[in-house]
Amino acid sequence: FKVQKSRRNDEAAGLAVYLHCNTEVDSQKWSCQLEPIEYLLHRNSNDQPFEKEITSVEMNNEVKSWGYHAMKYWSEIMDEKNGFLKIDSIRVEIKFRVKSTSGIPTSLGIPETMIR
């Protein structure tokens, strides 16, 4: 898994954040059930991070990414009063647990501790 993030310059003009299942599976039929998924945009201070949550997602050979095309507007991220910028950077974190997998060999390295 990896985090994909980018700045959107369309009418949403926000931070796009996705969890991407970077698979190298030979099987054409695979799936991975995740729950819950928390997308966190951290602040500089000890304030609570900005958070969005998805309760359950199934990624598979057709749907390899899940997230938000505009998690937060750039104007809100760039406003110093909101505390998201730190030395011209932002910190994004995604927390999740793998509920189950199908068609993914254990040799790909999904640790058993991630699977309920």
Phi, psi and chi 1 to 4 in degrees:
 res  aa     phi    psi   chi1   chi2   chi3   chi4
   1 PHE       -  147.2  -66.7   95.6      -      -
   2 LYS  -145.8  158.2   66.5  179.5  179.0  177.9
   3 VAL   -95.2  127.6  175.9      -      -      -
   4 GLN  -110.1  130.9  -66.0  178.9  -42.5      -
   5 LYS  -139.9  148.0   54.8 -165.2  176.4  -52.5
   6 SER  -158.4  162.3   63.6      -      -      -
   7 ARG   -96.4  125.2  178.8  179.5  178.4  174.3
   8 ARG   -89.8  138.2  -64.3 -177.4   57.1   97.0
   9 ASN  -113.8   14.2  -70.0  -41.5      -      -
  10 ASP   -87.9 -158.6   57.7    9.1      -      -
  11 GLU   -63.1  -23.3   65.7  -80.6   -7.9      -
  12 ALA   -75.2  -32.8      -      -      -      -
  13 ALA    38.0   59.8      -      -      -      -
  14 GLY  -138.1 -172.3      -      -      -      -
  15 LEU   -91.6  118.4  172.3   66.9      -      -
  16 ALA   -92.7  130.2      -      -      -      -
  17 VAL  -135.3  127.1  178.6      -      -      -
  18 TYR  -135.6  145.8  -66.5   90.1      -      -
  19 LEU   -93.6  125.0  178.4   64.0      -      -
  20 HIS  -118.0  128.7  179.4   75.7      -      -
  21 CYS   -86.3  104.2 -174.3      -      -      -
  22 ASN   -87.9   82.3 -168.6   21.0      -      -
  23 THR   -94.4  149.8   59.3      -      -      -
  24 GLU  -125.8   48.0  -63.5  174.7    4.9      -
  25 VAL   -91.0  129.1  177.6      -      -      -
  26 ASP   -73.0  -29.0  -67.3  -28.5      -      -
  27 SER   -65.8  138.9  168.3      -      -      -
  28 GLN   -83.1  -11.9  -68.0 -169.8    9.4      -
  29 LYS  -119.1   99.9  -69.0  -85.1 -171.3 -177.9
  30 TRP  -139.8  156.7   63.9  -91.3      -      -
  31 SER  -152.8  158.9   67.4      -      -      -
  32 CYS  -145.5  115.1 -174.2      -      -      -
  33 GLN   -93.5  123.9 -174.7   75.3   30.5      -
  34 LEU  -117.6  142.7  -51.9  174.9      -      -
  35 GLU  -162.6  153.2   66.1  174.4   27.1      -
  36 PRO   -72.6  167.3   31.9  -33.4      -      -
  37 ILE  -115.2  123.7  -57.9  177.5      -      -
  38 GLU  -112.4  124.5  -65.2  177.3  -54.5      -
  39 TYR  -102.2  118.9  -65.4   79.4      -      -
  40 LEU  -118.4  131.5  -55.0  168.8      -      -
  41 LEU  -112.6  108.8  179.4   58.3      -      -
  42 HIS   -78.7  152.4  -70.8  -84.0      -      -
  43 ARG  -105.9  162.6  -60.7  177.8 -165.6  -91.0
  44 ASN   -68.6  -37.5  -65.0  -27.7      -      -
  45 SER   -87.2 -170.5   63.5      -      -      -
  46 ASN   -83.2    6.6  -69.5  -29.0      -      -
  47 ASP   -61.6  156.6  -68.0  -15.8      -      -
  48 GLN   -62.8  142.3  -68.7  -75.0   23.0      -
  49 PRO   -70.3  158.5   22.3  -28.8      -      -
  50 PHE   -73.2  133.6  173.8   75.9      -      -
  51 GLU  -135.9  140.7  178.3  178.8  -15.2      -
  52 LYS  -129.6  144.4  -73.9 -166.1  173.0 -171.6
  53 GLU  -132.5  140.6 -175.7  174.2  -31.8      -
  54 ILE  -116.6  131.3  -60.9  172.5      -      -
  55 THR   -76.5  -33.8   56.1      -      -      -
  56 SER  -159.2  138.2 -179.0      -      -      -
  57 VAL  -141.1  140.8  167.3      -      -      -
  58 GLU  -114.6  118.3 -179.4  176.3  -17.8      -
  59 MET   -97.6  146.5  -67.7 -173.9 -177.4      -
  60 ASN  -154.9 -169.8   54.1   46.3      -      -
  61 ASN   -63.3  -15.1   51.9  -57.1      -      -
  62 GLU  -102.8  -31.0  -65.7  176.7    5.4      -
  63 VAL  -119.6   99.6  179.1      -      -      -
  64 LYS  -103.8   -8.5  -65.1 -177.9 -179.4  179.2
  65 SER  -134.9  149.9  -66.0      -      -      -
  66 TRP  -148.7  135.0 -161.7  -91.9      -      -
  67 GLY   172.2 -147.0      -      -      -      -
  68 TYR  -125.5  130.1  -65.8   95.9      -      -
  69 HIS   -79.3  -15.3   69.3  -83.4      -      -
  70 ALA  -148.2   78.3      -      -      -      -
  71 MET   -63.5  -40.2 -179.1  174.1  173.4      -
  72 LYS  -153.2  140.0 -164.2   81.0  169.3  155.0
  73 TYR   -68.4  143.9  -69.1  113.2      -      -
  74 TRP   -58.7  -37.6  -85.8  114.5      -      -
  75 SER   -60.3  -34.7   58.2      -      -      -
  76 GLU   -74.6  -37.4  -64.7  173.5  -86.0      -
  77 ILE   -67.6  -40.9  -67.4  170.4      -      -
  78 MET   -77.2  -18.3  -60.3  -57.6  -72.7      -
  79 ASP   -71.5  113.3 -172.9  -23.4      -      -
  80 GLU   -58.9  -26.7  -68.9 -178.7   14.1      -
  81 LYS   -63.3  -25.2  -68.2 -177.8  -77.3 -174.9
  82 ASN   -83.0  -16.4  -67.8  -34.1      -      -
  83 GLY    76.8   19.9      -      -      -      -
  84 PHE   -84.4  -30.3  -66.3  116.1      -      -
  85 LEU   -83.1  136.8  -76.2  175.3      -      -
  86 LYS  -141.9  113.3 -178.4  175.6 -174.7  177.1
  87 ILE    50.3   52.4  -47.7  172.0      -      -
  88 ASP    57.9   30.7  -67.9  -28.0      -      -
  89 SER  -142.0  162.9   64.1      -      -      -
  90 ILE  -125.5  158.5   58.9  172.4      -      -
  91 ARG  -119.5  121.4 -176.7  171.7  153.3 -138.4
  92 VAL  -116.3  137.9  175.4      -      -      -
  93 GLU  -135.8  141.7  179.4  179.6    8.7      -
  94 ILE  -125.0  125.2  -60.4  177.8      -      -
  95 LYS  -111.6  137.4  -63.7  179.9 -179.5 -176.9
  96 PHE  -159.6  166.2   64.5   94.4      -      -
  97 ARG  -131.1  136.4  179.4  170.6  -74.1  -68.8
  98 VAL   -80.0  117.4  177.0      -      -      -
  99 LYS   -80.8  -44.7 -177.9  178.1  179.0 -174.6
 100 SER  -160.2  159.5   62.8      -      -      -
 101 THR  -134.2  157.4   63.1      -      -      -
 102 SER  -146.3  130.4  173.9      -      -      -
 103 GLY    77.3   10.1      -      -      -      -
 104 ILE  -110.3  116.1  -60.1  175.5      -      -
 105 PRO   -64.5  143.7   -5.0   10.9      -      -
 106 THR   -63.4  -19.6   54.7      -      -      -
 107 SER   -67.4  -13.3   62.2      -      -      -
 108 LEU   -77.5   -8.9  -71.6 -179.5      -      -
 109 GLY    91.3   25.1      -      -      -      -
 110 ILE   -78.3  111.1  -63.6  178.5      -      -
 111 PRO   -61.6  140.8  -16.5   27.1      -      -
 112 GLU   -56.2  -29.4  -76.3  -64.4  -43.4      -
 113 THR   -69.2  -16.1   55.6      -      -      -
 114 MET   -85.8  -17.4  -71.4 -178.2   66.0      -
 115 ILE   -99.8  127.2  -57.9  174.1      -      -
 116 ARG   -71.1      -  -79.7 -170.1 -170.4  166.5
